[in-house]
Amino acid sequence: MRDVKRVLEMRSQNHSQRDIARATKVSRDTVRKIYNAADSKKICWSSIQDLSEYDVQKLLFEEEVKINLSIKQPDFDYVHKELLKPGTTIKLLWEEYADACRSINVPFYQYSYFCERYRDHVKKHNLTMHINHKPGDKMMVDWNGTCMYIYDRYTGERITAYLFEATLPFSMYSYVRACPSMKIGDWIDCHIHAFRYFEGVTRLLVPDNLKTGVISNRKYEDPILNKSYQEMADHYDTTILPTRVRRPKDKAAVEGAVGDCTIAIVGKLRNRKFFSFEELNEAILKELDTFNSKPFQKKEGSRKSVYMDEEFPFMKPLPKYPFELSEWKRAKVQLNYHISVEKMNYSVPYEYVGHYVDVKLTKRLVTVYYKMNQVCSHDRLYGRINQYSTNESHMPENHQRFLWNKDRFIRWAASIGESTTTVVQKLFNRYKVEEQAYKGCMSLLKLSDKYGKTRLEDACQLALEHISQPSYRNIRMILQSNQDRKKKTQTSQKETVEYAFVRGKDYYGGKRNG
């Protein structure tokens, strides 16, 4: 029985039994029972108004209270801690409490009263209700509609700085970063810095339906995400769960934090000039630490203290290496068992010659996949174009078993001409590894299919006269510009001038010279 004091108080105010029953949400029989007990004990409101609810019930219904004392009391400290864990609800904890009571044949509180007692416990101990959000469960991200600016030191040009914001809805711990654009590269880079700032990863990542990260999010279909954005989520072992279209309440925490951060950070930095994004982000971090450490107005602690004490233990650990933004390309494995990507060459096991492979490019690595299976990886090459990265394990055991080798290219060149053979030999001499010359030799010799063997031989001869180390590109340009034909024409005209009159005038005299 509950609200006995309330019933007696309303009785002293001359309310009817019907009104009292409606106000306290009990039956009229219960109200009548309280009336009778108070009359039999000669108890009025003035005599019990300073007593607690328990003391009033004990005074009116001493026998029933003794029975109620045998009800197993829930451990609400344990309930409050368990509610912090993902997948735990107050209904589940009540069911566990009820099952434990049934197992020892002890009375227990019903679900509604159990919830009421828990709310009283939270209020009494100045705790925070953790029902809507779990610690370490979600990170909500969005662009702040307010922009800041970077200034060029020399021209004074003003460059827009867009603000990215991430918020953990449990503790309201926030992160802000300025970047030069809202493209996918900056979007992912901001996520990486946010995870580093929080020193952990949440189970879910909740963005808006911005086209940078979410390609499509229809009502009855799974969302289609940007491939690089999905790779980033997989790397950090989190799941992207976009909000519903035009439903800002789905990420109300970050929407609310945007306004607070705008006042706490943008407002305080409004009169300062910054000349680089590094300088701006350093200033933002200082103001952000002050913002997160500021005490709450209506409860104890701050965003940072709640995060460190209650949420950080539930965050997933960061991976060993931060995510690197990748770019995907498709390439064919050449006869020299290398692929050409971004004007650089990387070896692939020779068994894949002639096949197309998928290539994943990051700042640090080049990874090759064939039918979604990783084949090999290389450190990415930079600098002078047409460099080679060759792994010896990718080479065939011996060249006799391999379809192409140096001798075969030399025989092919010899069938075209002496100059072509010389050029091919020079191409092989340029490289430390024989297979690196295959691509250039193949391209050179295939020119005979388009221009004919005679023209290719002439072009090689012309190239050798002017270039000590001719390449495929040099000979191709000679053929495209018809320089081989021009030289042949000039040579032919010179021979005609020198030998046109070798027979003399007597030969052409006719009958007169007979």
C-alpha positions, 0 to 999 in steps of 0.5 A, a space after each residue: 500500500 502506498 500514499 497513505 499520508 497523501 490520502 489522509 492529507 486530502 481527507 483533511 482537506 475535505 476531498 471526496 473518496 472518489 477524488 482521492 482515489 482518482 488522484 492517488 490512483 488507488 481503488 475506493 476500497 483502499 481509500 475506505 480501508 485507510 479511513 477505517 484504520 485511521 478512525 479505529 486508531 483515532 489518528 488525524 492528519 495533524 498528528 502524523 504529518 511530520 512522520 514518514 510514509 513508513 511510520 504512518 503505514 506501521 502505525 495504521 497497519 502494523 501487521 501488514 507492514 511486518 509482512 512487507 518487511 520480508 520483501 527482498 529489497 533490491 540493490 539499487 547501487 548494483 542496478 545503477 551500475 548494471 544499467 551502464 552496460 550495453 544491452 542492459 535495461 531496467 526491465 531486464 534487471 527487474 526480471 532478474 530480481 524477480 527470478 531471484 526472489 521466486 527461487 527463494 520463495 520471497 515476495 518482491 516488488 512489481 515492475 512499476 514500483 521497482 522503477 519508482 523506487 529506483 528513481 527515488 534512489 537516483 534522486 536521493 543520491 544525486 545520480 544521473 539517470 542512464 537509461 536513454 544512452 549507454 556509456 561508450 555506445 555512440 559517437 554522434 558527428 556532424 558539421 557545425 554550421 558556423 565557420 571560422 577563417 584562416 588568413 594568408 600572411 602575405 595576401 591577406 586572403 580569407 580562407 574558410 575553416 569548416 568545423 567538425 564536431 563529435 559528441 558522446 551523448 552519455 557524458 556529452 564529452 565533445 571534440 571540435 576540429 577545423 578543416 579546409 573542406 567538407 570532402 571525404 578526406 577531411 571528414 575521415 581525418 576528423 574522425 581519426 583525430 576524434 577517436 584519438 582525442 577520446 582515446 577510444 572508440 564507441 560501438 556505434 557511429 551516428 552521422 547525418 545523411 551527408 553525401 560525403 559519407 552516406 550515398 543513399 539511406 532509403 526508408 526500407 533499405 540498408 544505407 549505402 555508405 561511401 567505401 572509404 568511410 566504411 573501411 574507416 569504420 571497419 578499421 576501428 571496429 565500429 558500426 555506422 548507423 546514419 540518422 533517419 532523413 530529416 530527423 535531427 532528434 536522432 542525434 540531438 546530443 550533437 545538435 545541442 552541443 553544437 550551440 554550446 561549442 559555438 558559444 564556448 569556442 567560436 565566440 571566445 576566438 572571434 577576435 583572433 586572427 589565425 594564419 594556419 589550420 595547425 594554429 587554429 586547431 591548437 587554440 580550439 583544443 585549449 578552449 575545448 579542454 576548458 569547455 569539457 572541464 566546466 562544472 555542470 550547473 544542476 549536477 556534480 562533475 563535468 563532461 570530462 569527469 563523467 567521461 573519465 569516471 563512468 564512460 571511458 572504461 566502456 570504450 573500445 581500445 584504439 587499433 595499433 595503427 590509425 586508419 589511412 585514407 585509401 584510393 582504389 584502382 584496377 591494373 593488369 599484370 604485365 609480362 614482367 609480372 609488375 603492375 603500373 600504378 600512378 606511374 610506378 611499378 610494383 611486382 606481383 607473383 608471376 602466376 597472375 600475369 595477364 590478369 586484372 587485379 584491384 589495387 588499394 593505395 594509401 600514403 604508406 602502402 600499395 596492396 594488391 587484391 585478386 578476387 577480393 583476396 590479398 596477393 601482396 603489398 609494397 611500400 609506396 614509391 614516391 619521387 622519380 617516375 617509373 621506379 620499380 619495387 620488385 619482390 624476388 619471391 614474385 619471380 619465376 623459379 627459372 626463366 625457361 619455365 616462364 613464357 617470356 625471357 630475354 632470349 625470346 625478345 632478342 630473337 623477336 627483335 632480330 627478325 625485324 632488324 639489326 638496329 631494333 636488336 641493338 635498341 632492345 639490348 640497350 633496354 635490357 642493359 638499363 635495368 638490374 633485374 631482367 624482367 623490368 625491361 619486359 614492359 618496354 621491350 614488348 611495347 617497342 616491338 608491338 609498334 611493328 604491328 601498327 607501323 610495319 617492321 621496315 619503319 620500326 627498323 628505320 626509326 630505331 636506326 635514326 634514334 641510335 644516331 642521335 640518342 645514346 640510350 633510346 627508349 620506347 617513347 623516343 621511337 614512338 615519337 619518331 614514328 608518330 611524327 614520320 621522321 623516319 620517312 622524312 630522312 629516307 626521302 632526303 636520302 633518296 633525293 640526294 642519291 638522285 642528284 649525284 647520279 642522274 647524268 652518269 651515262 653522258 651526252 653521247 648516250 642521249 645523242 640518238 641518230 645524229 650521233 650514229 
